[in-house]
Amino acid sequence: MDQAAHHEKSRAAFSSVLWSAFLTGIKIWAGVKTGSLGIISEALHSGLDLMAAGMTFYAVRIAARPGGNGPAPDHLRMDCLGGHRPPVLQ
């Protein structure tokens, strides 16, 4: 895969991290401001989404590295793990 494709994937993953952080922050603020446990609970759930987005961003960055000479290069393992870790958090 060429460098431009990896850059686009990385940008999309980073954008997901930023938006997740923004939404989590807004929900925490709203929950504290109103004292609503429901909104605070939703903010905690959004925090898990933020963690998943962060892991995906990390996996995309590692997967962009060139492979090694060994039987299971790191970038192949990260492709697999990056796809499985976010659903585990749900």
Secondary structure as the mmCIF struct_conf table of DSSP 4:
data_model
#
loop_
_struct_conf.conf_type_id
_struct_conf.id
_struct_conf.beg_label_comp_id
_struct_conf.beg_label_asym_id
_struct_conf.beg_label_seq_id
_struct_conf.end_label_comp_id
_struct_conf.end_label_asym_id
_struct_conf.end_label_seq_id
HELX_RH_AL_P HELX_RH_AL_P1 GLN A 3 THR A 34
TURN_TY1_P TURN_TY1_P1 GLY A 35 GLY A 35
HELX_RH_AL_P HELX_RH_AL_P2 LEU A 37 ALA A 63
TURN_TY1_P TURN_TY1_P2 ALA A 64 ALA A 64
BEND BEND1 ARG A 65 ARG A 65
HELX_LH_PP_P HELX_LH_PP_P1 PRO A 66 GLY A 67
BEND BEND2 ASN A 69 ALA A 72
HELX_RH_AL_P HELX_RH_AL_P3 ASP A 74 LEU A 89
#
